[in-house]
Amino acid sequence: MNFETLKNIIEDNNTFLLTTHVNPDADAIGSEIAMYRILKSLRKDVYIINHSDTPYNLEFFDTENIIRIFDEKKHKQLFDEADVLIALDFNSANRVVSMQKFFEEFKGIKICIDHHPNPENFVNHYFVDDSYAATGHIIYDFIKQTKLVDLSYEIAYPLYAAIMTDTGSFRFQKTSSQLHGIISELLETGVDPGEVYDKIYDQSKISKIKLLGRTLDTLKLIDSDRIGYMYIMQGTFKELGALESDTENFVNYPLSIENVLLSLLFIELKDGFKVSFRSKGNIPVNEIAANFGGGGHTNASGARFHSSIMIDEMPNILNFTREFFNNYYQDQNV
């Protein structure tokens, strides 16, 4: 990927807005914080404005309290006056929800830095490649190729967290020897991998653990035990005092069962519901998600259903998933 255009845009402009997708994960927040620190080191004016609150297990990234939640009255002027708007870790305007109108009407330069496939036509410049393990991985390459800034501990820390989480702690397919070399360089700045893992995964509130227990109680296996699915009702969140962000990685649990190759997690929302899909090997669950208006990676995708009743739609989604799964294996002569 040629980053000279991005380098030139950064050098030639002064005021930058950074944002990421609804319900941000560690790659999203980590990429924002890393890019913020890159730009601040160059004496730029930088603002991070998101639609969603930062999940409590990721708040440690934002020690400077720089992430703001979008408020039209407070932030309209920033959208009117900023030079550059950078979309991090997403590739369609509707992923910023309440900010979509302002994103689309932004008059300055719009940039997308992302590792998800099939970006929509919504910005001026794309730095997108789905062969990367994480958006943080792309930012690392930007630093190394352009030498615009040094790879300091303050920048390496959020980049390490971004890559570690989006590779499933270095177990997903895009974990390569080259990537481990990058991780080695990040660690050389002083990043403590045990500390990062502990802050993200081992400081859960008890409501999250109880929610996981309730969710696992719904687990069912179908199609000769090769597909697993679970669901969470909105009332369960209220009863336990849990958050939607607490469900991060829940969908992966069925994949730890022998013979299970595909997993689904249904989550009832206040308005409609969403489904997360995960798979092993080369099973392209992004094609399943696309059938329902969603998308994502080959092994990790999702879809959102507005104003639909989850319990009514679950059988249709499961039937389509089973049919797709079996057709895939027939086509592969398995």
C-alpha positions in Angstrom: 0.0 0.0 0.0 1.3 3.4 -1.0 1.0 5.8 1.9 2.5 8.9 0.3 -0.9 10.5 -0.3 -1.8 10.1 3.3 1.5 11.5 4.4 1.0 14.5 2.2 -2.5 15.1 3.4 -1.3 15.0 7.0 1.6 17.4 6.3 -0.6 19.9 4.3 -3.5 20.2 6.8 -4.0 21.2 10.4 -7.3 20.1 11.9 -8.3 16.4 12.0 -11.4 14.6 13.2 -11.1 10.9 13.9 -14.0 8.5 14.4 -14.8 4.8 14.4 -17.8 2.4 14.2 -20.7 1.9 16.6 -19.8 -0.4 19.5 -16.1 0.0 19.1 -13.6 -2.8 19.9 -9.9 -2.6 20.8 -8.8 -2.3 17.2 -11.1 0.7 16.7 -10.2 2.5 19.9 -6.5 1.5 19.7 -6.3 2.8 16.1 -7.9 6.1 17.1 -5.6 6.6 20.0 -2.5 5.7 18.0 -3.5 8.1 15.1 -4.3 10.8 17.6 -0.8 10.5 19.1 0.8 10.5 15.7 -1.0 13.7 14.7 -0.4 15.4 18.0 3.3 14.7 17.8 3.2 16.6 14.5 1.5 19.5 16.3 -1.8 19.0 14.6 -5.2 19.9 16.1 -6.9 16.5 16.6 -10.4 15.5 17.9 -11.8 12.0 18.4 -15.6 11.9 18.2 -17.5 8.6 18.4 -21.2 7.6 18.3 -20.8 5.0 21.1 -19.3 5.1 24.6 -16.0 3.4 25.0 -16.5 0.0 26.6 -15.4 0.0 30.2 -12.6 -2.6 29.6 -11.1 -0.2 27.0 -11.3 3.0 29.0 -7.6 2.5 30.1 -6.6 3.5 26.5 -8.0 7.0 27.0 -5.9 8.3 30.0 -6.1 11.8 28.6 -10.0 11.7 28.3 -9.8 12.7 24.7 -12.6 10.6 23.2 -15.9 12.5 23.0 -19.4 11.2 22.3 -21.1 12.9 19.4 -23.4 15.8 20.3 -24.8 17.8 17.4 -24.9 21.1 19.3 -21.3 20.7 20.6 -19.7 19.2 17.5 -21.4 20.7 14.5 -18.8 23.5 14.3 -15.9 21.0 14.3 -17.5 19.1 11.4 -18.0 22.4 9.6 -14.4 23.7 10.1 -12.1 20.6 10.2 -9.7 20.0 7.3 -9.7 16.2 7.4 -12.1 13.5 8.6 -10.6 10.0 9.1 -12.7 6.9 9.3 -10.9 4.1 11.3 -11.8 0.4 11.2 -15.0 0.7 9.2 -15.9 1.1 5.6 -19.5 2.4 5.3 -21.0 5.7 6.5 -24.0 4.0 8.3 -21.5 2.5 10.8 -21.3 5.9 12.6 -25.1 6.0 13.2 -25.9 9.4 14.6 -23.0 11.0 12.8 -23.9 9.7 9.4 -25.4 12.9 8.1 -22.5 15.0 9.2 -20.0 12.4 7.9 -21.6 12.4 4.4 -21.9 16.2 4.3 -18.4 16.9 5.5 -16.7 19.4 3.1 -13.1 18.6 3.8 -11.0 15.6 2.9 -12.4 12.2 3.9 -10.1 9.3 4.5 -10.8 5.6 5.2 -8.2 3.4 7.0 -9.5 -0.1 7.3 -9.0 -3.8 6.9 -12.5 -5.0 6.1 -13.4 -6.1 2.5 -15.7 -4.4 0.0 -15.7 -0.7 1.2 -18.5 1.5 0.1 -17.9 4.7 -2.0 -18.1 7.1 0.9 -14.7 8.9 1.2 -12.1 10.7 -1.0 -9.1 8.5 -0.2 -8.9 4.8 0.8 -6.1 3.0 2.6 -7.9 -0.3 2.8 -6.6 -3.8 2.5 -8.3 -6.8 3.9 -5.0 -8.8 3.9 -4.0 -6.9 7.0 -4.7 -8.4 10.4 -6.1 -5.2 11.9 -6.5 -1.5 11.2 -3.7 -1.0 13.8 -1.5 -3.2 11.5 -2.1 -0.7 8.6 -1.2 2.2 10.9 2.0 0.5 11.8 3.0 0.1 8.2 2.1 3.7 7.6 4.6 4.7 10.3 7.3 2.4 9.0 6.9 3.3 5.3 6.7 7.1 5.7 8.9 7.5 8.7 6.7 10.5 9.5 7.1 9.8 13.2 9.1 7.5 15.5 7.4 4.4 16.8 7.2 5.4 20.4 5.8 3.4 23.4 2.8 5.7 23.4 1.9 4.8 19.8 3.1 1.1 20.0 0.9 0.4 23.1 -2.5 0.9 21.4 -1.2 -0.7 18.1 -0.2 -3.8 20.0 -3.7 -4.0 21.6 -5.4 -3.5 18.3 -3.4 -6.3 16.6 -3.6 -8.7 19.5 -7.3 -8.5 19.9 -8.2 -8.7 16.2 -6.0 -11.8 15.7 -7.7 -13.5 18.6 -4.5 -13.3 20.7 -2.5 -14.4 17.6 -4.5 -17.5 16.7 -6.4 -16.4 13.7 -5.3 -17.1 10.1 -3.7 -13.7 9.4 -1.2 -14.3 12.2 2.0 -14.8 10.3 5.8 -14.9 10.9 5.9 -11.3 9.5 3.2 -10.2 12.0 5.1 -11.7 14.9 8.1 -9.7 13.7 6.0 -6.5 14.0 4.8 -7.6 17.4 8.4 -8.1 18.5 9.2 -4.5 17.5 6.2 -3.2 19.4 7.2 -5.0 22.5 10.7 -3.6 22.2 9.3 -0.2 23.0 8.3 -1.4 26.4 4.8 -2.7 25.9 3.9 -5.4 28.4 1.7 -8.1 26.7 0.5 -9.5 30.0 -0.7 -6.1 31.2 -2.5 -5.4 28.0 -4.3 -8.8 28.0 -5.2 -8.4 31.7 -6.8 -4.9 31.2 -8.8 -6.0 28.2 -9.9 -9.5 29.1 -9.3 -10.1 32.8 -11.0 -7.1 34.4 -14.6 -7.9 33.6 -17.5 -6.8 35.8 -19.5 -9.6 37.4 -22.5 -8.7 35.3 -20.5 -9.8 32.2 -19.6 -13.2 33.6 -23.2 -13.8 34.6 -24.3 -12.8 31.1 -21.9 -15.2 29.6 -23.3 -18.0 31.8 -26.9 -17.2 30.7 -25.8 -17.1 27.1 -24.0 -20.4 27.3 -27.2 -21.9 28.8 -28.9 -21.1 25.4 -26.3 -23.0 23.4 -27.6 -25.5 20.9 -25.8 -27.6 18.2 -27.4 -28.4 14.9 -26.4 -30.0 11.6 -24.6 -33.0 13.1 -23.2 -30.7 15.8 -21.2 -28.7 13.3 -23.1 -25.5 13.8 -23.6 -23.9 17.2 -25.8 -20.9 18.1 -26.8 -18.9 21.1 -29.0 -16.0 21.8 -29.5 -13.1 24.3 -32.8 -11.4 25.0 -33.0 -7.7 25.8 -34.5 -8.5 29.2 -31.4 -10.4 30.2 -29.3 -7.3 29.8 -31.7 -5.4 32.0 -32.0 -8.1 34.7 -28.2 -8.5 35.0 -27.2 -4.9 34.5 -25.0 -6.0 31.6 -24.1 -4.1 28.4 -24.2 -5.0 24.8 -20.4 -4.4 24.7 -20.1 -7.2 27.3 -20.9 -9.7 24.5 -17.6 -9.2 22.8 -16.1 -12.6 21.9 -19.1 -14.6 23.2 -19.8 -15.8 19.7 -16.4 -17.7 19.7 -17.3 -20.0 22.5 -19.2 -22.6 20.4 -16.1 -22.9 18.1 -14.3 -24.4 21.1 -16.5 -27.5 21.0 -15.2 -30.5 19.0 -16.6 -30.7 15.5 -18.2 -27.2 15.5 -17.1 -25.2 12.5 -19.6 -22.3 12.4 -21.1 -20.3 15.2 -23.9 -17.7 15.5 -24.9 -15.3 18.3 -28.3 -13.6 18.2 -28.6 -10.4 20.3 -31.9 -8.7 20.8 -31.6 -5.0 20.8 -34.0 -2.2 21.8 -34.8 -1.8 18.1 -34.5 -5.1 16.2 -31.6 -7.5 16.7 -28.1 -8.4 15.4 -26.4 -11.6 14.5 -22.7 -12.3 14.7 -21.2 -15.1 12.6 -17.8 -16.9 13.1 -16.2 -19.9 11.4 -13.2 -22.0 11.2 -11.1 -22.7 8.1 -12.2 -21.1 4.9 -16.0 -21.1 5.5 -17.0 -17.6 4.2 -19.5 -16.4 6.8 -19.3 -12.9 5.2 -21.4 -14.4 2.4 -24.1 -15.5 4.8 -24.1 -12.0 6.5 -24.2 -10.4 3.0 -27.5 -12.2 2.3 -29.0 -10.3 5.2 -27.5 -7.0 4.4 -24.4 -7.4 6.6 -20.8 -8.1 5.9 -17.3 -8.5 7.4 -14.4 -10.9 7.1 -14.4 -14.5 5.8 -14.4 -15.9 9.3 -16.0 -13.0 11.3 -19.1 -11.2 10.1 -22.4 -9.8 11.2 -25.7 -8.4 10.2 -28.2 -5.9 11.8 -32.0 -6.3 11.6 -34.0 -3.1 12.2 -37.5 -3.3 13.6 -37.6 -7.1 13.3 -38.5 -9.7 16.0 -35.5 -11.9 16.7 -37.4 -15.0 17.8 -39.5 -14.9 14.6 -36.5 -14.4 12.3 -34.1 -16.9 13.9 -35.5 -20.0 12.1 -35.1 -18.4 8.7 -31.5 -17.3 9.5 -30.5 -20.7 10.8 -32.1 -22.5 7.9 -30.2 -20.3 5.4 -27.0 -20.8 7.3 -27.4 -24.6 7.3 -28.2 -24.6 3.6 -25.2 -22.4 2.8 -22.9 -24.5 5.1 -23.9 -27.8 3.3 -23.7 -26.3 -0.2 -20.2 -25.0 0.7 -19.1 -28.5 1.6 -20.7 -30.0 -1.4 -18.9 -27.5 -3.6 -15.6 -28.3 -1.8 -16.2 -32.0 -2.4 -15.9 -32.6 1.3 
